[in-house]
Amino acid sequence: MFPAQITYHRAGSVAEAVQLLSDNEGAKLLAGGHSLLPLMKLRLAAPAVLVDIGRIEALKGVSASGGGITIGALTTHAEIASSDLVQQHAPVLAEAAALVGDPAVRNRGTIGGSVSHADPASDQPTVLAALDATFNVTGPGGDRSIAAADFATGLLENALAENEVLTSISVPSVPSGAGSAYVKFPHPASRYAVVGAAAVLAVSGGACSSASVAVGGVETTPVRASSVEAALAGSDLSDAALDAAAAAVAGDLNGDAMGDVFASAEYRRAMAAVYVRRALGAAASRAG
Amino acid sequence: MTVPVEITINGKACSGEVEERQLLVHFIRENAGLTGTKVGCDTSQCGTCTVQLDGVSAKSCTVLTVQASGSSVTTIEGISDGVDLHPLQEAFWNNHGLQCGFCTPGMIMAANELLSKNPSPTREEIRHGLEGNICRCTGYQNIVSAVEDAAKAMGGR
C-alpha cells in the first residue's frame, strides 16, 4: 500500500513549521508518523503536503517544571515509559505508555502525535484527561494553552487551528501519596483501547481526599467521569465503595457511545464500568 | 515528483531519487537491493519489516524514506559479518524457530533489541518483547526457545 502523492517538507524549527502550515492549506504535521501514515496508506487521509517536525530537538524530552513535568510533543512512548521524571510525578502516564502498541511502535510513536490524532481509542488522551494536563501550542500569533478536556473536539478532531503546532504537554504532579492506574481492554489485533480507564486517588485519614477518573474508547473523546469522582469523594475506598462509584460511570456517558463490528456501543458502555472498577481497585491499592 | 535521499544502511551510504511517498521498506528492498526485510501486513502490525532505525527497532512500512534521510538503518543483512551467523540466527536455526521463514528477519531484529535492553529475559518477557511480531506458522514456542538460547549464547561472550 502506498500513500497518495505528497509534497514533503522537513521543518527545522517550530516557527518554520508554523510558516509551512500557513503557506500550505490542508498541510498535515508529521511526527513519528505512526497514526498518520497508516491512515494515508489506507487512503483514509490524503494530505497534499506533509510538514515533518520529527527532528526538532526542542520538542523532545521530559523536564521538571514548577509542580509537575513538561513533556515535549515529540517524546516517544518508549521514552515516557522509561522516564524517571514521569515515574516520579505521574507514574500512570508511564504505565499507559508501556501499553501502547508494541515495542517498535513505542519507539517511533510520540505523545504529541498521539493526542493530536485524537483517536478516542488511544491511551494517553484518557490519562492526560484524568491528570488535568495542559497542552501548549504555538501558532502565528504566539503561544496559547489548551486544557486536556478541551483539546479533543470530536472523532479525530482537535482544537488546533490549521497553522498551530502542539509543542509540549504540562502535567501536574499527582498528589503526594496518591495511587494511580491505567487499565485497558486492548483490541486483540491493533492493541488500541476498546475501553481504557485512568484513575488517580488520594487518601487522607482513611478517606478519599481527591479522585480523578477518565474513560476512553467509549465516546468520540475521552470522558471525565465526574459522577464517579463525586461518589468517591470522602469514601473509605472499600470494595463496596469502589463498586458503587464505578457503576456511576453510566451517568457520565452521554449515550453517544461508539460501536463497531468488534464491540457494540452497549458492550463498550458495560465495559466502561468494569474497567473503571479495575482502575479504581488498582489505584486504591497503590494509594497511601 | 522525486527528491534526493541518503540513508546509511548497514554502514554503507545509500543514496537515491525517490518519490516523497515512498516507504522506507521499499527503499531498503528496491533501491538498496536488501530483500531480507519483508513486507507483510503493511499495516504496522506483523513486524516482518522491522529494522533498526537510528539505534531503535522500527517498522519500516510505517516510515517514509524521506523521513529517514540522514538516518542510519541496520537490516537483517547487517547483523552478521556474512560468514558467521549472529547468535540469534544460529539459535533460530538450532531451535527450528521458523517454518516458512517470512517473519524471521523481523523476529530477529525485534529480539535483538529486546536482548540489548534485557540480556536474560524470561520466556514471558520474550513473548512481550516480540508482541509486535506475528508468525503464522510455528505457534511461537520454538521462537521463544531460540531467543532464550541466543540470550545464553550472547551472555556467554
Chai-1 contact restraints between the chains, C-beta under 6 A:
chainA,res_idxA,chainB,res_idxB,connection_type,confidence,min_distance_angstrom,max_distance_angstrom,comment,restraint_id
A,M1,B,D42,contact,1.0,0.0,6.0,A-B,restraint_1
A,F2,B,R21,contact,1.0,0.0,6.0,A-B,restraint_2
A,P3,B,R21,contact,1.0,0.0,6.0,A-B,restraint_3
A,Q5,B,R21,contact,1.0,0.0,6.0,A-B,restraint_4
A,I6,B,E20,contact,1.0,0.0,6.0,A-B,restraint_5
A,I6,B,R21,contact,1.0,0.0,6.0,A-B,restraint_6
A,Y8,B,E20,contact,1.0,0.0,6.0,A-B,restraint_7
A,Y8,B,V66,contact,1.0,0.0,6.0,A-B,restraint_8
A,H34,B,T62,contact,1.0,0.0,6.0,A-B,restraint_9
A,L37,B,T62,contact,1.0,0.0,6.0,A-B,restraint_10
A,P38,B,S44,contact,1.0,0.0,6.0,A-B,restraint_11
A,D52,B,Q67,contact,1.0,0.0,6.0,A-B,restraint_12
A,D102,B,E131,contact,1.0,0.0,6.0,A-B,restraint_13
A,D102,B,G132,contact,1.0,0.0,6.0,A-B,restraint_14
A,P103,B,G132,contact,1.0,0.0,6.0,A-B,restraint_15
A,A104,B,T50,contact,1.0,0.0,6.0,A-B,restraint_16
A,A104,B,S57,contact,1.0,0.0,6.0,A-B,restraint_17
A,A104,B,A58,contact,1.0,0.0,6.0,A-B,restraint_18
A,A104,B,K59,contact,1.0,0.0,6.0,A-B,restraint_19
A,A104,B,G132,contact,1.0,0.0,6.0,A-B,restraint_20
A,N107,B,V56,contact,1.0,0.0,6.0,A-B,restraint_21
A,N107,B,S57,contact,1.0,0.0,6.0,A-B,restraint_22
A,N107,B,A58,contact,1.0,0.0,6.0,A-B,restraint_23
A,R108,B,A58,contact,1.0,0.0,6.0,A-B,restraint_24
